[in-house]
Amino acid sequence: MEDTWETLNCLAEHLDSQTSMVGEQRWLVQIVKLQEEVGEVAEAAIGALGENPRKGRSHDWDDVRKEACDVAVTALLLLVRMGGDPRWFFEEHVQAVAARAGLRPVTPG
């Protein structure tokens, strides 16, 4: 997973270099982008089911998977762009969600 976080850091740096917005403005734009990506995964799911009368079966389930990946990447980029240690924050949050589900924490190694 180390390479993934390094790649996310590079992507965040690239995005930050392409905007004049700073701080919370960048975060807000990333949140709006996340909402856009969620809409795209919904559109793909509707297309995979063929439930849009104008388009029919315009997508398949691999399209839905790809759009879901875009949602995940966009959400993780939000964490990276907000600063701190996004990897630690994410992993701690996953463990908290697992604990709420009654699962025991997973220890590395």
N, CA, C and O atoms as a Tinker XYZ file with bonds, in Angstrom:
   436  protein
     1  N      0.834000   -1.203000    0.000000    73     2
     2  CA     0.000000    0.000000    0.000000    64     1     3
     3  C      0.870000    1.255000    0.000000    63     2     4     5
     4  O      0.389000    2.346000   -0.306000    81     3
     5  N      2.136000    1.103000    0.339000    73     3     6
     6  CA     3.033000    2.263000    0.372000    64     5     7
     7  C      3.064000    2.998000   -0.957000    63     6     8     9
     8  O      2.980000    4.225000   -0.990000    81     7
     9  N      3.184000    2.261000   -2.050000    73     7    10
    10  CA     3.212000    2.897000   -3.363000    64     9    11
    11  C      1.936000    3.677000   -3.638000    63    10    12    13
    12  O      1.979000    4.744000   -4.252000    81    11
    13  N      0.809000    3.155000   -3.191000    73    11    14
    14  CA    -0.467000    3.845000   -3.387000    64    13    15
    15  C     -0.448000    5.201000   -2.692000    63    14    16    17
    16  O     -0.862000    6.202000   -3.277000    81    15
    17  N      0.024000    5.245000   -1.460000    73    15    18
    18  CA     0.050000    6.522000   -0.735000    64    17    19
    19  C      1.051000    7.485000   -1.364000    63    18    20    21
    20  O      0.806000    8.691000   -1.407000    81    19
    21  N      2.173000    6.967000   -1.851000    73    19    22
    22  CA     3.129000    7.836000   -2.545000    64    21    23
    23  C      2.507000    8.411000   -3.811000    63    22    24    25
    24  O      2.681000    9.590000   -4.118000    81    23
    25  N      1.791000    7.579000   -4.533000    73    23    26
    26  CA     1.114000    8.040000   -5.748000    64    25    27
    27  C      0.058000    9.077000   -5.404000    63    26    28    29
    28  O     -0.056000   10.094000   -6.089000    81    27
    29  N     -0.715000    8.834000   -4.353000    73    27    30
    30  CA    -1.734000    9.805000   -3.934000    64    29    31
    31  C     -1.086000   11.134000   -3.548000    63    30    32    33
    32  O     -1.612000   12.199000   -3.871000    81    31
    33  N      0.046000   11.076000   -2.864000    73    31    34
    34  CA     0.752000   12.314000   -2.512000    64    33    35
    35  C      1.182000   13.068000   -3.761000    63    34    36    37
    36  O      1.058000   14.291000   -3.822000    81    35
    37  N      1.688000   12.345000   -4.759000    73    35    38
    38  CA     2.091000   12.988000   -6.025000    64    37    39
    39  C      0.894000   13.595000   -6.738000    63    38    40    41
    40  O      0.976000   14.707000   -7.259000    81    39
    41  N     -0.220000   12.866000   -6.761000    73    39    42
    42  CA    -1.429000   13.398000   -7.392000    64    41    43
    43  C     -1.914000   14.660000   -6.680000    63    42    44    45
    44  O     -2.307000   15.631000   -7.327000    81    43
    45  N     -1.884000   14.644000   -5.358000    73    43    46
    46  CA    -2.311000   15.823000   -4.593000    64    45    47
    47  C     -1.409000   17.014000   -4.873000    63    46    48    49
    48  O     -1.890000   18.134000   -5.046000    81    47
    49  N     -0.108000   16.777000   -4.919000    73    47    50
    50  CA     0.833000   17.858000   -5.247000    64    49    51
    51  C      0.549000   18.417000   -6.628000    63    50    52    53
    52  O      0.578000   19.631000   -6.828000    81    51
    53  N      0.273000   17.535000   -7.586000    73    51    54
    54  CA    -0.051000   17.976000   -8.943000    64    53    55
    55  C     -1.319000   18.831000   -8.942000    63    54    56    57
    56  O     -1.348000   19.906000   -9.542000    81    55
    57  N     -2.363000   18.352000   -8.270000    73    55    58
    58  CA    -3.613000   19.120000   -8.205000    64    57    59
    59  C     -3.387000   20.474000   -7.545000    63    58    60    61
    60  O     -3.897000   21.492000   -8.012000    81    59
    61  N     -2.622000   20.482000   -6.461000    73    59    62
    62  CA    -2.358000   21.732000   -5.741000    64    61    63
    63  C     -1.574000   22.717000   -6.596000    63    62    64    65
    64  O     -1.733000   23.929000   -6.449000    81    63
    65  N     -0.730000   22.209000   -7.486000    73    63    66
    66  CA     0.053000   23.097000   -8.344000    64    65    67
    67  C     -0.778000   23.690000   -9.478000    63    66    68    69
    68  O     -0.345000   24.633000  -10.140000    81    67
    69  N     -1.972000   23.141000   -9.702000    73    67    70
    70  CA    -2.813000   23.578000  -10.808000    64    69    71
    71  C     -3.913000   24.545000  -10.383000    63    70    72    73
    72  O     -4.761000   24.910000  -11.198000    81    71
    73  N     -3.911000   24.962000   -9.126000    73    71    74
    74  CA    -4.981000   25.839000   -8.642000    64    73    75
    75  C     -4.404000   27.017000   -7.877000    63    74    76    77
    76  O     -3.318000   26.933000   -7.303000    81    75
    77  N     -5.142000   28.107000   -7.878000    73    75    78
    78  CA    -4.741000   29.265000   -7.079000    64    77    79
    79  C     -5.429000   29.247000   -5.711000    63    78    80    81
    80  O     -5.131000   30.075000   -4.851000    81    79
    81  N     -6.350000   28.298000   -5.516000    73    79    82
    82  CA    -7.056000   28.208000   -4.240000    64    81    83
    83  C     -6.120000   27.660000   -3.177000    63    82    84    85
    84  O     -5.180000   26.923000   -3.474000    81    83
    85  N     -6.391000   28.031000   -1.937000    73    83    86
    86  CA    -5.554000   27.587000   -0.825000    64    85    87
    87  C     -6.416000   26.985000    0.279000    63    86    88    89
    88  O     -7.620000   27.227000    0.356000    81    87
    89  N     -5.773000   26.203000    1.122000    73    87    90
    90  CA    -6.383000   25.684000    2.341000    64    89    91
    91  C     -7.760000   25.087000    2.161000    63    90    92    93
    92  O     -7.969000   24.181000    1.354000    81    91
    93  N     -8.692000   25.614000    2.929000    73    91    94
    94  CA   -10.051000   25.080000    2.957000    64    93    95
    95  C    -10.751000   25.193000    1.604000    63    94    96    97
    96  O    -11.641000   24.398000    1.305000    81    95
    97  N    -10.362000   26.167000    0.786000    73    95    98
    98  CA   -10.942000   26.271000   -0.555000    64    97    99
    99  C    -10.596000   25.028000   -1.370000    63    98   100   101
   100  O    -11.449000   24.489000   -2.075000    81    99
   101  N     -9.359000   24.576000   -1.277000    73    99   102
   102  CA    -8.951000   23.351000   -1.980000    64   101   103
   103  C     -9.758000   22.157000   -1.486000    63   102   104   105
   104  O    -10.183000   21.312000   -2.273000    81   103
   105  N     -9.960000   22.101000   -0.184000    73   103   106
   106  CA   -10.716000   20.992000    0.393000    64   105   107
   107  C    -12.141000   21.002000   -0.133000    63   106   108   109
   108  O    -12.687000   19.960000   -0.496000    81   107
   109  N    -12.740000   22.183000   -0.171000    73   107   110
   110  CA   -14.121000   22.290000   -0.630000    64   109   111
   111  C    -14.245000   21.848000   -2.084000    63   110   112   113
   112  O    -15.181000   21.131000   -2.439000    81   111
   113  N    -13.306000   22.273000   -2.925000    73   111   114
   114  CA   -13.324000   21.844000   -4.329000    64   113   115
   115  C    -13.184000   20.330000   -4.410000    63   114   116   117
   116  O    -13.847000   19.700000   -5.234000    81   115
   117  N    -12.343000   19.733000   -3.582000    73   115   118
   118  CA   -12.175000   18.282000   -3.595000    64   117   119
   119  C    -13.455000   17.592000   -3.137000    63   118   120   121
   120  O    -13.797000   16.529000   -3.654000    81   119
   121  N    -14.164000   18.172000   -2.182000    73   119   122
   122  CA   -15.445000   17.613000   -1.728000    64   121   123
   123  C    -16.466000   17.661000   -2.853000    63   122   124   125
   124  O    -17.210000   16.702000   -3.060000    81   123
   125  N    -16.507000   18.762000   -3.575000    73   123   126
   126  CA   -17.427000   18.875000   -4.716000    64   125   127
   127  C    -17.054000   17.846000   -5.786000    63   126   128   129
   128  O    -17.934000   17.234000   -6.393000    81   127
   129  N    -15.766000   17.659000   -6.016000    73   127   130
   130  CA   -15.304000   16.652000   -6.975000    64   129   131
   131  C    -15.730000   15.255000   -6.518000    63   130   132   133
   132  O    -16.113000   14.423000   -7.341000    81   131
   133  N    -15.666000   14.999000   -5.228000    73   131   134
   134  CA   -16.101000   13.714000   -4.697000    64   133   135
   135  C    -17.580000   13.493000   -4.993000    63   134   136   137
   136  O    -17.979000   12.402000   -5.401000    81   135
   137  N    -18.386000   14.517000   -4.789000    73   135   138
   138  CA   -19.816000   14.412000   -5.084000    64   137   139
   139  C    -20.045000   14.127000   -6.571000    63   138   140   141
   140  O    -20.920000   13.339000   -6.929000    81   139
   141  N    -19.263000   14.766000   -7.421000    73   139   142
   142  CA   -19.363000   14.522000   -8.858000    64   141   143
   143  C    -19.070000   13.047000   -9.174000    63   142   144   145
   144  O    -19.781000   12.424000   -9.963000    81   143
   145  N    -18.033000   12.504000   -8.563000    73   143   146
   146  CA   -17.667000   11.111000   -8.801000    64   145   147
   147  C    -18.734000   10.152000   -8.284000    63   146   148   149
   148  O    -18.989000    9.124000   -8.911000    81   147
   149  N    -19.354000   10.467000   -7.167000    73   147   150
   150  CA   -20.442000    9.631000   -6.642000    64   149   151
   151  C    -21.594000    9.612000   -7.645000    63   150   152   153
   152  O    -22.213000    8.572000   -7.865000    81   151
   153  N    -21.876000   10.760000   -8.248000    73   151   154
   154  CA   -22.914000   10.808000   -9.276000    64   153   155
   155  C    -22.574000    9.934000  -10.470000    63   154   156   157
   156  O    -23.455000    9.309000  -11.062000    81   155
   157  N    -21.298000    9.891000  -10.821000    73   155   158
   158  CA   -20.884000    9.083000  -11.964000    64   157   159
   159  C    -21.007000    7.586000  -11.675000    63   158   160   161
   160  O    -21.353000    6.818000  -12.572000    81   159
   161  N    -20.731000    7.161000  -10.448000    73   159   162
   162  CA   -20.904000    5.742000  -10.128000    64   161   163
   163  C    -22.391000    5.395000  -10.134000    63   162   164   165
   164  O    -22.769000    4.297000  -10.541000    81   163
   165  N    -23.224000    6.309000   -9.693000    73   163   166
   166  CA   -24.675000    6.075000   -9.744000    64   165   167
   167  C    -25.155000    5.984000  -11.192000    63   166   168   169
   168  O    -25.956000    5.113000  -11.533000    81   167
   169  N    -24.661000    6.884000  -12.037000    73   167   170
   170  CA   -25.030000    6.852000  -13.449000    64   169   171
   171  C    -24.607000    5.529000  -14.099000    63   170   172   173
   172  O    -25.359000    4.949000  -14.882000    81   171
   173  N    -23.413000    5.061000  -13.771000    73   171   174
   174  CA   -22.932000    3.800000  -14.327000    64   173   175
   175  C    -23.790000    2.628000  -13.850000    63   174   176   177
   176  O    -24.084000    1.722000  -14.631000    81   175
   177  N    -24.194000    2.635000  -12.582000    73   175   178
   178  CA   -25.037000    1.558000  -12.058000    64   177   179
   179  C    -26.395000    1.548000  -12.752000    63   178   180   181
   180  O    -26.907000    0.488000  -13.111000    81   179
   181  N    -26.972000    2.723000  -12.938000    73   179   182
   182  CA   -28.249000    2.820000  -13.652000    64   181   183
   183  C    -28.080000    2.305000  -15.081000    63   182   184   185
   184  O    -28.947000    1.605000  -15.605000    81   183
   185  N    -26.951000    2.660000  -15.706000    73   183   186
   186  CA   -26.676000    2.183000  -17.057000    64   185   187
   187  C    -26.452000    0.684000  -17.120000    63   186   188   189
   188  O    -26.851000    0.039000  -18.090000    81   187
   189  N    -25.820000    0.119000  -16.102000    73   187   190
   190  CA   -25.588000   -1.329000  -16.073000    64   189   191
   191  C    -26.903000   -2.094000  -15.913000    63   190   192   193
   192  O    -27.051000   -3.212000  -16.408000    81   191
   193  N    -27.847000   -1.476000  -15.216000    73   191   194
   194  CA   -29.162000   -2.090000  -15.043000    64   193   195
   195  C    -30.088000   -1.816000  -16.232000    63   194   196   197
   196  O    -31.136000   -2.447000  -16.369000    81   195
   197  N    -29.691000   -0.868000  -17.091000    73   195   198
   198  CA   -30.527000   -0.505000  -18.229000    64   197   199
   199  C    -31.759000    0.272000  -17.831000    63   198   200   201
   200  O    -32.788000    0.199000  -18.503000    81   199
   201  N    -31.665000    1.019000  -16.741000    73   199   202
   202  CA   -32.830000    1.720000  -16.205000    64   201   203
   203  C    -32.992000    3.155000  -16.689000    63   202   204   205
   204  O    -33.882000    3.860000  -16.213000    81   203
   205  N    -32.169000    3.601000  -17.610000    73   203   206
   206  CA   -32.369000    4.914000  -18.218000    64   205   207
   207  C    -33.042000    4.677000  -19.567000    63   206   208   209
   208  O    -32.417000    4.144000  -20.483000    81   207
   209  N    -34.326000    5.072000  -19.700000    73   207   210
   210  CA   -35.057000    4.786000  -20.941000    64   209   211
   211  C    -34.394000    5.375000  -22.193000    63   210   212   213
   212  O    -34.525000    4.813000  -23.281000    81   211
   213  N    -33.694000    6.484000  -22.052000    73   211   214
   214  CA   -33.044000    7.103000  -23.215000    64   213   215
   215  C    -31.775000    6.375000  -23.631000    63   214   216   217
   216  O    -31.416000    6.383000  -24.809000    81   215
   217  N    -31.095000    5.749000  -22.685000    73   215   218
   218  CA   -29.778000    5.173000  -22.975000    64   217   219
   219  C    -29.748000    3.653000  -22.961000    63   218   220   221
   220  O    -28.847000    3.051000  -23.545000    81   219
   221  N    -30.711000    3.026000  -22.309000    73   219   222
   222  CA   -30.679000    1.566000  -22.206000    64   221   223
   223  C    -29.488000    1.105000  -21.397000    63   222   224   225
   224  O    -29.105000    1.749000  -20.421000    81   223
   225  N    -28.898000   -0.015000  -21.802000    73   223   226
   226  CA   -27.716000   -0.552000  -21.110000    64   225   227
   227  C    -26.480000    0.172000  -21.632000    63   226   228   229
   228  O    -25.812000   -0.295000  -22.554000    81   227
   229  N    -26.193000    1.303000  -21.034000    73   227   230
   230  CA   -25.087000    2.147000  -21.488000    64   229   231
   231  C    -23.766000    1.839000  -20.792000    63   230   232   233
   232  O    -22.718000    2.333000  -21.209000    81   231
   233  N    -23.803000    1.035000  -19.744000    73   231   234
   234  CA   -22.613000    0.695000  -18.964000    64   233   235
   235  C    -22.658000   -0.784000  -18.619000    63   234   236   237
   236  O    -23.681000   -1.450000  -18.777000    81   235
   237  N    -21.519000   -1.281000  -18.142000    73   235   238
   238  CA   -21.497000   -2.632000  -17.586000    64   237   239
   239  C    -20.944000   -2.535000  -16.158000    63   238   240   241
   240  O    -20.590000   -1.453000  -15.690000    81   239
   241  N    -20.878000   -3.681000  -15.481000    73   239   242
   242  CA   -20.471000   -3.653000  -14.076000    64   241   243
   243  C    -18.995000   -3.309000  -13.911000    63   242   244   245
   244  O    -18.597000   -2.822000  -12.852000    81   243
   245  N    -18.179000   -3.550000  -14.928000    73   243   246
   246  CA   -16.789000   -3.086000  -14.849000    64   245   247
   247  C    -16.733000   -1.559000  -14.859000    63   246   248   249
   248  O    -15.873000   -0.967000  -14.207000    81   247
   249  N    -17.647000   -0.916000  -15.596000    73   247   250
   250  CA   -17.725000    0.552000  -15.560000    64   249   251
   251  C    -18.064000    1.030000  -14.155000    63   250   252   253
   252  O    -17.519000    2.028000  -13.682000    81   251
   253  N    -18.968000    0.314000  -13.489000    73   251   254
   254  CA   -19.341000    0.674000  -12.115000    64   253   255
   255  C    -18.125000    0.532000  -11.203000    63   254   256   257
   256  O    -17.872000    1.398000  -10.366000    81   255
   257  N    -17.378000   -0.549000  -11.360000    73   255   258
   258  CA   -16.171000   -0.751000  -10.551000    64   257   259
   259  C    -15.162000    0.380000  -10.765000    63   258   260   261
   260  O    -14.579000    0.895000   -9.812000    81   259
   261  N    -14.966000    0.755000  -12.029000    73   259   262
   262  CA   -14.029000    1.846000  -12.329000    64   261   263
   263  C    -14.482000    3.151000  -11.694000    63   262   264   265
   264  O    -13.672000    3.888000  -11.130000    81   263
   265  N    -15.774000    3.437000  -11.786000    73   263   266
   266  CA   -16.294000    4.665000  -11.173000    64   265   267
   267  C    -16.185000    4.610000   -9.650000    63   266   268   269
   268  O    -15.919000    5.626000   -9.008000    81   267
   269  N    -16.389000    3.425000   -9.071000    73   267   270
   270  CA   -16.229000    3.284000   -7.620000    64   269   271
   271  C    -14.776000    3.539000   -7.222000    63   270   272   273
   272  O    -14.508000    4.130000   -6.176000    81   271
   273  N    -13.843000    3.092000   -8.060000    73   271   274
   274  CA   -12.427000    3.381000   -7.797000    64   273   275
   275  C    -12.171000    4.884000   -7.858000    63   274   276   277
   276  O    -11.410000    5.417000   -7.050000    81   275
   277  N    -12.801000    5.571000   -8.812000    73   275   278
   278  CA   -12.651000    7.024000   -8.888000    64   277   279
   279  C    -13.160000    7.692000   -7.615000    63   278   280   281
   280  O    -12.566000    8.658000   -7.138000    81   279
   281  N    -14.258000    7.179000   -7.065000    73   279   282
   282  CA   -14.790000    7.711000   -5.802000    64   281   283
   283  C    -13.763000    7.515000   -4.688000    63   282   284   285
   284  O    -13.478000    8.438000   -3.925000    81   283
   285  N    -13.212000    6.306000   -4.601000    73   283   286
   286  CA   -12.240000    6.006000   -3.544000    64   285   287
   287  C    -10.999000    6.877000   -3.670000    63   286   288   289
   288  O    -10.529000    7.433000   -2.677000    81   287
   289  N    -10.462000    7.001000   -4.880000    73   287   290
   290  CA    -9.265000    7.820000   -5.092000    64   289   291
   291  C     -9.543000    9.275000   -4.745000    63   290   292   293
   292  O     -8.722000    9.933000   -4.106000    81   291
   293  N    -10.690000    9.774000   -5.162000    73   291   294
   294  CA   -11.035000   11.168000   -4.897000    64   293   295
   295  C    -11.185000   11.411000   -3.396000    63   294   296   297
   296  O    -10.768000   12.456000   -2.896000    81   295
   297  N    -11.767000   10.472000   -2.685000    73   295   298
   298  CA   -11.910000   10.602000   -1.230000    64   297   299
   299  C    -10.544000   10.567000   -0.548000    63   298   300   301
   300  O    -10.283000   11.352000    0.364000    81   299
   301  N     -9.677000    9.664000   -0.987000    73   299   302
   302  CA    -8.344000    9.593000   -0.387000    64   301   303
   303  C     -7.529000   10.836000   -0.718000    63   302   304   305
   304  O     -6.738000   11.296000    0.106000    81   303
   305  N     -7.714000   11.384000   -1.916000    73   303   306
   306  CA    -7.037000   12.647000   -2.253000    64   305   307
   307  C     -7.505000   13.777000   -1.347000    63   306   308   309
   308  O     -6.717000   14.655000   -0.997000    81   307
   309  N     -8.768000   13.764000   -0.967000    73   307   310
   310  CA    -9.264000   14.765000   -0.018000    64   309   311
   311  C     -8.492000   14.660000    1.295000    63   310   312   313
   312  O     -8.060000   15.672000    1.847000    81   311
   313  N     -8.319000   13.428000    1.798000    73   311   314
   314  CA    -7.553000   13.246000    3.038000    64   313   315
   315  C     -6.127000   13.753000    2.881000    63   314   316   317
   316  O     -5.613000   14.440000    3.764000    81   315
   317  N     -5.485000   13.422000    1.766000    73   315   318
   318  CA    -4.108000   13.852000    1.543000    64   317   319
   319  C     -4.034000   15.374000    1.486000    63   318   320   321
   320  O     -3.149000   15.977000    2.093000    81   319
   321  N     -4.948000   15.987000    0.767000    73   319   322
   322  CA    -4.902000   17.440000    0.584000    64   321   323
   323  C     -5.208000   18.192000    1.879000    63   322   324   325
   324  O     -4.848000   19.361000    2.019000    81   323
   325  N     -5.873000   17.521000    2.828000    73   323   326
   326  CA    -6.182000   18.159000    4.109000    64   325   327
   327  C     -4.990000   18.163000    5.052000    63   326   328   329
   328  O     -5.019000   18.825000    6.090000    81   327
   329  N     -3.944000   17.428000    4.699000    73   327   330
   330  CA    -2.734000   17.450000    5.507000    64   329   331
   331  C     -2.748000   16.444000    6.638000    63   330   332   333
   332  O     -3.635000   15.596000    6.732000    81   331
   333  N     -1.757000   16.556000    7.487000    73   331   334
   334  CA    -1.593000   15.581000    8.555000    64   333   335
   335  C     -1.062000   14.282000    7.987000    63   334   336   337
   336  O     -0.344000   14.283000    6.987000    81   335
   337  N     -1.408000   13.184000    8.616000    73   335   338
   338  CA    -0.979000   11.864000    8.176000    64   337   339
   339  C     -2.211000   11.108000    7.680000    63   338   340   341
   340  O     -2.855000   10.402000    8.456000    81   339
   341  N     -2.546000   11.250000    6.397000    73   339   342
   342  CA    -3.779000   10.660000    5.896000    64   341   343
   343  C     -3.809000    9.136000    6.009000    63   342   344   345
   344  O     -4.862000    8.547000    6.252000    81   343
   345  N     -2.662000    8.512000    5.834000    73   343   346
   346  CA    -2.617000    7.052000    5.936000    64   345   347
   347  C     -2.994000    6.614000    7.342000    63   346   348   349
   348  O     -3.817000    5.714000    7.512000    81   347
   349  N     -2.402000    7.239000    8.348000    73   347   350
   350  CA    -2.718000    6.909000    9.741000    64   349   351
   351  C     -4.200000    7.168000   10.010000    63   350   352   353
   352  O     -4.884000    6.332000   10.599000    81   351
   353  N     -4.690000    8.327000    9.575000    73   351   354
   354  CA    -6.080000    8.692000    9.828000    64   353   355
   355  C     -7.021000    7.670000    9.201000    63   354   356   357
   356  O     -7.978000    7.225000    9.835000    81   355
   357  N     -6.744000    7.300000    7.953000    73   355   358
   358  CA    -7.593000    6.336000    7.253000    64   357   359
   359  C     -7.570000    4.977000    7.941000    63   358   360   361
   360  O     -8.619000    4.378000    8.176000    81   359
   361  N     -6.370000    4.489000    8.265000    73   359   362
   362  CA    -6.257000    3.175000    8.894000    64   361   363
   363  C     -6.919000    3.153000   10.269000    63   362   364   365
   364  O     -7.562000    2.168000   10.630000    81   363
   365  N     -6.767000    4.228000   11.036000    73   363   366
   366  CA    -7.433000    4.313000   12.341000    64   365   367
   367  C     -8.951000    4.295000   12.170000    63   366   368   369
   368  O     -9.668000    3.664000   12.946000    81   367
   369  N     -9.425000    4.997000   11.144000    73   367   370
   370  CA   -10.865000    5.057000   10.908000    64   369   371
   371  C    -11.405000    3.687000   10.486000    63   370   372   373
   372  O    -12.473000    3.278000   10.942000    81   371
   373  N    -10.684000    2.984000    9.631000    73   371   374
   374  CA   -11.102000    1.643000    9.221000    64   373   375
   375  C    -11.198000    0.736000   10.443000    63   374   376   377
   376  O    -12.149000   -0.036000   10.567000    81   375
   377  N    -10.224000    0.823000   11.344000    73   375   378
   378  CA   -10.263000    0.003000   12.562000    64   377   379
   379  C    -11.461000    0.371000   13.438000    63   378   380   381
   380  O    -12.086000   -0.508000   14.033000    81   379
   381  N    -11.785000    1.663000   13.521000    73   379   382
   382  CA   -12.945000    2.103000   14.310000    64   381   383
   383  C    -14.244000    1.578000   13.704000    63   382   384   385
   384  O    -15.142000    1.149000   14.429000    81   383
   385  N    -14.343000    1.611000   12.389000    73   383   386
   386  CA   -15.535000    1.078000   11.713000    64   385   387
   387  C    -15.650000   -0.422000   11.975000    63   386   388   389
   388  O    -16.738000   -0.929000   12.250000    81   387
   389  N    -14.526000   -1.125000   11.890000    73   387   390
   390  CA   -14.529000   -2.565000   12.156000    64   389   391
   391  C    -14.948000   -2.847000   13.593000    63   390   392   393
   392  O    -15.712000   -3.778000   13.850000    81   391
   393  N    -14.452000   -2.051000   14.521000    73   391   394
   394  CA   -14.811000   -2.238000   15.931000    64   393   395
   395  C    -16.314000   -2.020000   16.144000    63   394   396   397
   396  O    -16.948000   -2.763000   16.894000    81   395
   397  N    -16.877000   -1.016000   15.493000    73   395   398
   398  CA   -18.316000   -0.766000   15.609000    64   397   399
   399  C    -19.121000   -1.939000   15.049000    63   398   400   401
   400  O    -20.242000   -2.194000   15.488000    81   399
   401  N    -18.548000   -2.646000   14.087000    73   399   402
   402  CA   -19.215000   -3.811000   13.504000    64   401   403
   403  C    -18.993000   -5.066000   14.348000    63   402   404   405
   404  O    -19.487000   -6.143000   14.013000    81   403
   405  N    -18.245000   -4.920000   15.446000    73   403   406
   406  CA   -18.000000   -6.044000   16.327000    64   405   407
   407  C    -16.825000   -6.910000   15.917000    63   406   408   409
   408  O    -16.663000   -8.018000   16.426000    81   407
   409  N    -15.999000   -6.412000   14.995000    73   407   410
   410  CA   -14.821000   -7.168000   14.563000    64   409   411
   411  C    -13.625000   -6.796000   15.418000    63   410   412   413
   412  O    -13.511000   -5.660000   15.879000    81   411
   413  N    -12.752000   -7.736000   15.626000    73   411   414
   414  CA   -11.555000   -7.465000   16.399000    64   413   415
   415  C    -10.545000   -6.753000   15.517000    63   414   416   417
   416  O    -10.490000   -7.007000   14.313000    81   415
   417  N     -9.744000   -5.864000   16.094000    73   415   418
   418  CA    -8.729000   -5.161000   15.304000    64   417   419
   419  C     -7.752000   -6.135000   14.669000    63   418   420   421
   420  O     -7.403000   -7.163000   15.248000    81   419
   421  N     -7.328000   -5.792000   13.482000    73   419   422
   422  CA    -6.337000   -6.592000   12.780000    64   421   423
   423  C     -4.974000   -5.967000   13.050000    63   422   424   425
   424  O     -4.775000   -4.772000   12.827000    81   423
   425  N     -4.047000   -6.774000   13.527000    73   423   426
   426  CA    -2.708000   -6.260000   13.784000    64   425   427
   427  C     -1.789000   -6.656000   12.637000    63   426   428   429
   428  O     -1.818000   -7.800000   12.185000    81   427
   429  N     -0.970000   -5.715000   12.162000    73   427   430
   430  CA    -0.063000   -6.039000   11.056000    64   429   431
   431  C      0.908000   -7.149000   11.423000    63   430   432   433
   432  O      1.292000   -7.297000   12.583000    81   431
   433  N      1.302000   -7.934000   10.412000    73   431   434
   434  CA     2.312000   -8.964000   10.588000    64   433   435
   435  C      1.689000  -10.203000   11.056000    63   434   436
   436  O      2.379000  -11.200000   11.267000    81   435
